[in-house]
Amino acid sequence: MKKAISLFVLVLFFSCNGSAQKNETKEKETYPVTKTDKEWKEQLTEKQYYVLRKAGTERPFSSPLNKNYEKGVYHCAACDTPLFKSEHKFDSGTGWPSFDREIKGNVAYGTDNNLGYSRDEEHCATCGGHLGHVFNDGPKETTGKRHCINGVALKFVPSEE
């Protein structure tokens, strides 16, 4: 019985220690655009704040940008950084705006383990806002990538043509 309790305490110690280290690393990330939580709440809508600042996910098929086929550029809704071009957008059928590539240097990547398995998370490289995830099931004739992005995290800027 003592061995079982010792093992339990040991496992508990290491699992807590691992979480603390992960949170410590996350807090140290800095971005060119930083604001307090209060400032983000004042600037963003409730849904934008939930997705961009709390890594939430909007309901599928809820964004008007999912079926937007106009020419232009999709910017970060929080800091206006250009993230994706309309020419790289495709209909994935998933219910979220999808792109086969990002604008290089403007999207940063991390690992998301919130669902119990690892996913490649995408966030704005300028403000750190959560955008969505990237998967390897995109169009094979281009990059093979599917950047699955929350529409509420984006602001569409139509081209001036």
N, C-alpha and C positions, 0 to 999 in steps of 0.2 A: 504494500500500500504506500509506503514511504517513497518507493521508487516512482510510482505513478504520480504522486503529488510533486515530487522533485522534477520529473519530466514536464508536467503541466506548467509549473512555475518557470522553467527554463524556456519552453516554447512561448509562453506569454511574454517573457522578458524580451526575447529576440523579435517577436512580432511588433511589439510596441516600439522598440528601438528602431526598427526599419521604417515604420511610419513617421516617426519623428524626423529621421534623416531626410525622408522624401519631402516633407512639408518645409523643412529648413531650406532645402535646395530651391523649392518653388518660390519661396518668399524672397530669395536673393536675386531672382531674375529682374532685370531692369530694362526699360524700353525708352526710346527717345521721347514718347508722349506718355507722361504719367500724371495721374490725378488721384485725389482722395476718393474713397468710396462715396462720400457725400456728393462730390463734384460729378462723378459718373451718374449717380442716381438723378441728379438735377438735369443732366444733359440728355440721357437716354430714356426711351419709353420703358415701361415695366418689362415688356417682352424682350427688348433689346438688352436691358441690363441683365435679365435672367440668362440669356444666351451668351452675350459677349463677356460679362464679368463673372458669371457663376458657372460657366461651361454647360449651360442647359441645352435642350434640344426643342425646337418648335415642332408642332404636329406636322406630319407629312401632308402635302397638298394644301397647306394653309397659306403659303406665300404666293402673292401675285407674280413674283419674279420667277417662279418655277416654269411658267409658260410664257415668259417674256422672250420674244424673238427679235427684238429691235437691235440695231447695231449700236455698240457703245462699250463702256467699261464699267465693271462692277467694283465699287470702292468700299472700304471699310465704313460702316455706319457710325463708328465711334470717332475715327480720326481722319477720314477721307483719303486714306492711302489707296491707290489703285491696286487691285488684287487679281482680277480675272478679266479677260477680254471676251466679248460676245462671240467672236469667231471660234473660240474654244469651248463654247457651251454646247451641251447635247442633252437630249431627253433620255434620262436613264430609266424612267418609269418608277423611280423610288419615291417621288413626291417632294424631293428637294432639288434646288438648282444644282446642276452637275457640270463640271468642267474637266477637260482632259489634261489641262496644265494650268499653272499659276503664272503670274508675272514674277519672273525670277528676282529673288532678293526681298520681295515684299510679303512673303508668307513664310512663317517659321513653323517648325515641327517639334512635336513632343510625343510622349507615350501616355495613353489614357488606359487605365486599368479599372475604371469605375464599374464595368459590367462583369468583372471577374475574368476577363481575358484581355489581351493586349490589342490596342488599336492605335494607329498613327493619327494623332490629333494635329489639327492645323490651327494656327492663330496668327493674327496680324503681327508682322515683325516690327511695326511702329508703336502700337499701343498694347500689344499682348492680348487683345480681345479674341475669345474663342470663336472660331468660324465653323468648324465641323471636323470631318475626318477624311482621309484619303485611303482608297482601296485599290487593289490590283485587278479589278473587274471592269475596267473602262474599255473604250473602243480599241481593239487590237490593231486596227489600221493606222492609229496615231501613236499615242503613248502607252496605252494599256491601263492608264490610271483613271480613277473616278474620284474627283474631288467633290465630295458630298457636303454641300454648304448650306447652312441655315440662311434662308432668305432674309430674315429679320436682321442678320448681321451685315447685310449688304445695302448699299445705296447705288442705284443704277444711274449712270451719267450717259445720256444718249450722245452719239457722235454728231458732229456739226455738219455732216454731209448733206 
